[in-house]
């Protein structure tokens, strides 16, 4: 048995945007791992919300395709790194963490 840490990929927000723009929306998942309140104030269009502290229990049902690219963000990059590692450890093969929404310069939407 290996003690090797399963890794995910880290991207700059600009690179994540470029990758997502090159794909159809149904070809990837954009995952926001902040709280529902944070999400309602502002989130990236098309993002689904699974708070980082609920990811372990909800990922199997909400993220059923382990081969589909998942782009993960939070507010500053701390929770998204934890979430990306949880996903990678669970066997998700294409996990791309791009930090926090505070560094996202491409517009957001709100639930208000």
C-alpha positions in Angstrom: 0.0 0.0 0.0 1.3 3.4 -1.0 1.5 6.4 1.3 1.7 8.6 -1.8 -0.6 11.6 -1.5 -3.1 11.8 -4.4 -2.7 15.1 -6.1 -5.0 17.6 -7.7 -4.1 20.4 -10.2 -3.7 24.0 -9.2 -4.5 26.7 -11.8 -4.4 30.4 -11.8 -7.9 31.9 -12.1 -7.1 33.1 -15.6 -6.1 29.6 -16.7 -9.2 28.1 -15.1 -11.3 30.7 -17.0 -9.6 29.9 -20.3 -10.1 26.1 -19.8 -13.7 26.5 -18.9 -14.4 28.8 -21.9 -12.9 26.2 -24.2 -15.4 23.6 -23.0 -19.2 23.3 -23.1 -20.9 23.9 -19.7 -22.1 20.3 -19.5 -18.5 19.0 -20.0 -17.3 20.2 -16.6 -18.5 21.0 -13.1 -17.8 24.3 -11.4 -17.8 23.8 -7.7 -18.2 26.5 -5.0 -17.3 25.1 -1.6 -18.2 28.2 0.5 -21.2 28.6 2.7 -24.8 29.1 1.4 -24.7 32.8 2.6 -21.4 33.5 0.7 -22.8 31.8 -2.4 -26.0 33.8 -2.4 -24.0 37.1 -2.1 -21.9 36.4 -5.2 -20.8 33.3 -7.1 -19.4 32.4 -10.5 -22.1 31.8 -13.0 -22.9 28.1 -13.4 -21.3 27.1 -10.1 -22.9 24.5 -7.9 -22.7 24.8 -4.2 -21.4 22.1 -1.9 -19.9 23.6 1.2 -16.5 22.1 2.0 -17.6 20.7 5.3 -20.4 18.8 3.6 -18.4 17.6 0.6 -17.5 14.2 2.0 -21.1 13.2 2.5 -22.6 14.8 -0.6 -20.0 14.2 -3.4 -21.1 10.7 -4.2 -24.6 11.9 -5.1 -23.9 15.3 -6.5 -20.6 14.5 -8.3 -21.3 11.1 -9.7 -18.9 11.1 -12.7 -15.3 10.8 -11.4 -13.9 11.4 -14.9 -15.6 14.8 -15.5 -13.4 17.8 -14.8 -14.2 19.7 -11.6 -13.0 23.3 -11.1 -13.1 24.1 -7.4 -13.0 27.5 -5.7 -13.9 29.2 -2.4 -13.3 32.7 -1.0 -9.5 32.8 -0.7 -8.2 29.4 -1.6 -8.0 27.6 1.8 -11.3 25.6 1.6 -10.9 24.9 -2.1 -7.5 23.3 -1.5 -9.1 21.1 1.3 -12.0 20.2 -1.0 -9.8 19.4 -4.0 -7.7 17.0 -1.8 -10.9 15.4 -0.6 -12.0 14.8 -4.2 -8.7 13.6 -5.3 -8.5 11.1 -2.4 -11.9 9.9 -3.3 -10.8 9.0 -6.8 -11.9 12.0 -8.8 -9.3 12.2 -11.6 -9.6 15.7 -13.0 -9.7 18.1 -10.1 -8.6 21.7 -10.8 -8.4 24.1 -7.8 -8.1 27.8 -8.7 -8.2 29.6 -5.4 -10.7 32.1 -4.3 -13.4 34.2 -5.7 -11.6 37.3 -4.4 -9.1 36.7 -7.2 -11.7 36.1 -9.9 -11.8 39.1 -12.2 -14.4 37.7 -14.7 -17.7 38.6 -13.1 -20.0 37.0 -10.7 -23.8 36.6 -10.2 -25.9 37.0 -7.1 -29.1 35.3 -5.9 -30.6 38.6 -4.9 
